[in-house]
Amino acid sequence: NGGDYVFRWDKEEQKAEVVSVKPEISVRYRWVDEDESVYFEFIIHTIELTGAIALEITDFAEPDEKEDAIDLWDTQIEELKRTLGI
């Protein structure tokens, strides 16, 4: 919706806006209700020698929420892999 996105996890919902895009390489979002410096980003790395592809995710979390954030992204990545048949 005009550069705004809604991310849903179970019953939780958060709005984000696109901060920057490098087509086919990366996208950076900023949570609408957070400080300007708090963002999350997806970067696709392609290893030229092997053709392997890696997805790098950067997300900010409070120290006491770090493990929960890691678990959340691990779960999301596993669902993505199942969807892609990997």
C-alpha positions in Angstrom: 0.0 0.0 0.0 2.1 2.9 -1.3 5.4 1.5 0.2 3.7 0.5 3.5 3.6 -3.2 4.4 1.8 -5.1 7.2 3.7 -8.1 8.6 1.7 -10.7 10.5 2.9 -13.4 12.8 0.0 -15.5 14.2 -2.3 -12.8 15.7 0.4 -10.1 16.0 0.6 -7.4 13.3 3.2 -4.7 12.6 3.3 -2.0 10.0 6.6 -1.1 8.2 7.6 1.2 5.4 10.3 0.6 2.8 13.4 2.6 3.5 15.6 1.4 0.6 15.5 -1.1 -2.2 18.3 -2.5 -4.4 16.3 -4.6 -6.9 17.1 -8.3 -6.7 19.7 -7.7 -4.0 18.1 -6.1 -0.8 15.2 -4.4 0.8 15.2 -2.5 4.1 12.1 -1.7 6.2 11.5 0.5 9.1 8.8 -0.3 11.7 6.3 2.6 11.6 6.0 2.8 15.4 9.8 2.6 16.1 12.7 4.9 16.2 14.2 5.9 12.8 17.4 3.8 13.5 15.4 0.6 14.1 15.1 -1.4 10.9 15.1 -4.9 9.4 16.7 -5.9 6.2 16.9 -8.8 3.7 20.0 -9.2 1.6 20.4 -11.9 -1.0 24.1 -13.0 -1.5 25.0 -15.0 -4.6 28.3 -16.8 -4.5 29.6 -16.6 -8.0 32.0 -19.6 -7.9 29.3 -22.1 -6.8 26.1 -20.3 -7.7 24.8 -20.8 -4.1 22.4 -18.2 -2.7 22.3 -17.1 0.9 19.7 -14.9 2.6 21.0 -12.5 5.3 18.4 -11.0 7.7 19.2 -8.1 9.9 16.7 -7.3 12.7 17.0 -5.3 15.9 15.8 -6.7 19.2 16.2 -5.9 22.8 18.8 -8.1 24.5 16.1 -10.0 26.5 14.2 -10.6 23.2 17.1 -11.7 21.1 16.4 -15.5 21.4 12.7 -15.0 20.6 13.6 -12.9 17.5 16.1 -15.6 16.3 13.4 -18.3 16.8 10.9 -16.3 14.9 13.1 -15.8 11.9 14.3 -19.4 12.0 10.6 -20.5 11.9 9.9 -18.1 9.0 12.9 -19.3 7.0 11.9 -22.9 7.5 8.4 -22.1 6.2 9.9 -20.3 3.2 12.1 -23.3 2.4 9.1 -25.6 2.6 7.2 -23.3 0.3 10.1 -23.3 -2.2 10.6 -27.0 -1.9 14.1 -26.7 -0.6 
